[in-house]
Amino acid sequence: DDYFDGYTRDEIVRRIVLRIVGQQTPLTDLTTISVARVVITEMVAEELARLWAGLLRAQRRWFIDTAEAEDLDRRLADLGVTRPPAAAAYGTVTVTVSQATDVQAGTTVQTAPTDGSAAKVYTVRSNTSPDTTPVADGGAGDLGDGSWHVETERGVDIVAQQTGIVGNTAAATITSATGIANLETVANTAPLLNGRDALSDAEFRQYFRDYLLALTRGTRGALL
């Protein structure tokens, strides 16, 4: 067994008393108020109990199956694996305008409130970011300041203001915007489903197991 359970203070006292009695020592008065019981047995048991508790805490922090939160993060970081953080949903909305306009980075678009839930708000990303929609997508008039030049219609990249799955939304649910001149319509033709929450401890452990199995020769036989 790779785990040990330790002993409680009372169990340690009982074991010490039994050991003393069994050794035929002069310390025969082991009632709960005796000097031998208080000074020797109780004090030693207290220190040993603290030692056991410390060892048990160290054990829980070391084993991946029992480590939690930051202890689990540190343990798996030692093995080269970090917990994936929460991520905000991102995607594209199509902006249609009646006259040519520039949509500034930082402009907000949002869903309509539903069933008592607040609207989900998204921020227009700078089009100079390396992972945004290529400038060739209708961007001939872009000013290079991160704004999106829209002649009549153009896809504009957005990111949820809140991280996690709370920012995920179905297609055609983003329907309004703030601060876009000459706006006619704004809509997401595709759902935004890539927002994710931070992994729980249980999910992180499974993530680590999947990581091991993805390695070359990551078979049970190779790992044992």
N, C-alpha and C positions, 0 to 999 in steps of 0.2 A: 504494500500500500504506500503510495507516494505522500499521503497526508497523515498528520497526527492530530489528535484532538486535545491534548494537554489535560491539565487537571484544574479543578476549581480549588479555592482556598480550603474549603471544608474537606475535600477529598485528600488534599495534602496533609492536613492535620490528622485525619484518620489513619493515613498510611504511616506517618511518623509515630503516632501513638502505638500502632500495632508493631512497628519495628522495635521500639524501645521495650515494650512488654516482652516481646519474643526474644530479646537479647539478654534477659535476666540482669538488667542493670539496677543500680541503687535507686534510680529515678522511678519509684513505684507509685508516687502520688501524682496522678495525671487527671485529677478532677478539673473541671473548667475554671476553678478559682485558684488552683495551686500555682506556686512560683514556677515550677518546672514546666507546667503546661503553658503559662502565659509568656515567660521569658524565652524558653527554648522553642517549644512546639509552635505556638501561635506566631511569634515573630519570624521564625524561619519559614513557616508556611506562607505568611504574607509576602515575603520577598520572592519565594519560589513561584507564587501565584502571579506576581507581576512579571516575572521572567517568562512564564508560560504564555501569558497574555501577549507580551511583546513578540515572542516567537510565532504565535498564531497569526498576529497581524502581519508579520513579515512573510509568512507562508502565503496568506491570502493575497498579498500584494505581488508575490513572485509568480504564482501559477496563473496562466492566462484564463483558465476557467473560473477563477474566483476574484481576480483583480478587477477593480471598478474605476470608472471615471479617469482621473489623471494618472492613477497608478497603472491602469490598463494602457493608457496612451504611452507612458514612459516605458513600460515593458515591451510593447510591440515596436516602439521607436528603436529600442536596442536591437531589434531584429530587422530594422530597415523598413518598417511599415508605419505609415501615419494615417490617422483617422480622416477620411474625406470630410471636409467641412460642408455646412449647408450652402446651397447655391440658389441664386435667384433665377426665376424663369426669364427667358428672353426669346425674342422672335421679331416678327416684322408686322407692321400695320400698313395698309394702303391708304395714303392721304390723297384726297381729290379736292382741288381748289378751282374757284371760278376765274381767278387771275393768278399769274405767276407770283410765287411767294417763297420765302426762305423759312424753313422750319428750324428753329434754333435748338441746338443740343441743350437738354435740360427741360424742354417743354414737356408737359404731362398729358397723357391720354388715360382714359379710365373706362371701366365697365360701369354698367348701371347697377345700383344697389338692388339686391334680390332677397326676398324672404327675410327681411330684417337685417341682412348682412350689409356691411359697408361696402362701398365701391372698391374695386382693386385698382390701384394706381400704378402707372408705368412711366418711366422717364425715357425721353428720346436720347439715344446715344450719339456721341460725336461720330461723324462719318469719317474722321481721320484715324479712328481706332483700327488696328490691323485686322481685326476679325469681323468688321461690319460688312454690309453689302457692298460689293465693288462699286466704285464711282461710276463705272460704265453704265450702271443702272439709272439712266436719266440724269446723271450728275454733271452735265456739261457746264452748267452755270454755277456750280459750287464755288464758294468764295475761299475755301481752304481754312475756314475758321471753325470747322466742325458742324456747320449748319447744312441742311439738306435743301437744295434748290428744287422746287416743284413747279413745273410749267403747267401741267393739268392734273397729272396723277403720278404717284411714285411710291414705291415701298420704302419705308423708314424703319430703321432698327430701334427697338425699345428693350428695356429691361425692367423687371418688377422692382418696386421700391422696397418690398419685403422679401427677405430670403426664405427659402423653404417651399413646400408644396402649396402653401397658401397663395402663392402668386400664379399657380397654374390656372388656366382658363380655357374654356371651349372656344371653337371657332365662332366668329361673328358676335362675340360678346363685348369686345372693346368698341364702343360706339360714340365716344365724345372726347373732346380735347380742349385744352385751355391754352390760349395764347397763339393760335395759328390764324393768321389773317386770311380772309377770303376762303375760309374752310367750307366745303360742301359736305363731305363725308369722311369718316375715318373708320376703318374696320380691319380686323385681323381675319384673313381668309383661312388661316390654319390655326389649330389649337396651339397653346403654349403649355407644354407638358414636361419641360426639362428642369423645373425647379425641384429641389430635393432638400429634405431636412438632414441635419447632422445624424450620423448613424448612432443608434443606441449601443450600449455595451454588447448586447447579444448580437446585434447586426454587425458590429465591428469584429467580433470574434469569428463570425461566419465569413466576413470579408477576408480575414486573415487566412482562414482555411482554404477559401477559394483561391487566394493568391498562391498558396503553397502548391495546390493542385495544378495551377497554370504554369508552374515552373517546368523546365525541361526535366523529364524523368520524375515529375512530381507524383509518383505513384505511392501507394501505401508501403510497398516493399522497399522502395528507394529511401523513404523517409524514416523507416524504423531501423 
